Amino acid sequence: MNNIPSVDLADFLSDDPDRKQKFVNEIGSAYEEIGFVSLKNHFLEDDLVDNLYKEVKSFFALPTEVKESYEIDGLGGQRGYISFGKEHAKGRKKGDLKEFWHFGQEADEDANLIEDYPENVQVKELDNFNSTGMQAYKMLEKTGIYVLRALALYIGLEETYFDHWARNGNSILRPIHYPPITQEPDGAVRAGAHGDINLITLLMGASTGGLQVLRKDGKWIDAIPEEDELVINVGDMLERHTNNKLRSTIHRVINPPKEEWENPRYSIPFFMHPRSEMKLDCLDECVSPENPKQYEDITAGEFLHQRLVEIGLIKK
């Protein structure tokens, strides 16, 4: 396998039970084997993607002092702007060569949440930045819920098992800007080798190159989707919840060849988190004598806090 498998969400949405089961089998086996797929026929329209990239590029082109005015103390980087080099991969000291923004959940009025999410930070200089970001947020959340439905069936759960936890969950949409590299990076890369924290990640912009995935045999392979596909991978929460049945695969964004250093890179991952009170206890369906329980019980909120400390966004 030299590229990640491609799957078609239209199969799962089909009225044909065989097509639906085909999608379940394909995505489930891909997540057991390599933890990544590229997905076509998602809910993001091309115009919305184009508009979002336009707004994101406009934001990152703002003067540094304007961007830094949106870096809010006390939120652990969960909303607004996070400046260059602040985040690092777990276990690394070097900050990643990126700056980014966080859009968070704006919950439905009847969501019955037991927690208060921080409010999104409003960018005054760009009239459509926040509204466009939240339109994309909702379409990515919708896509992710259908992916989780397929995985619930694959695991042997009721199809809507994840719906309550994922809808109105503590998810994050993160537009990232990897600026041009102007000098030898001294060991830093655009994004160090890491696993994601959440249930699943839906990534826009991987087609621009640089994303690599670590295969089981220790070989790094390029993740190269088609232009209109999302890259979707398993996060550590889902790996833990499925007792390692589904794989949270280590991945990275490498620096380009030196002749391409002047080119910036933009990507927009959607980190799909559940409500914080969701229990990530190993599912009974994924525990057996051959695969005994691997993890202690923990909630999603507790796990998230641990990991934000480990990657430097929350100080101990």
Order of alpha helices (4+ residues) and beta strands (2+ residues): beta-alpha-alpha-beta-alpha-alpha-beta-beta-alpha-alpha-beta-beta-beta-beta-beta-beta-beta-alpha-beta-beta-alpha
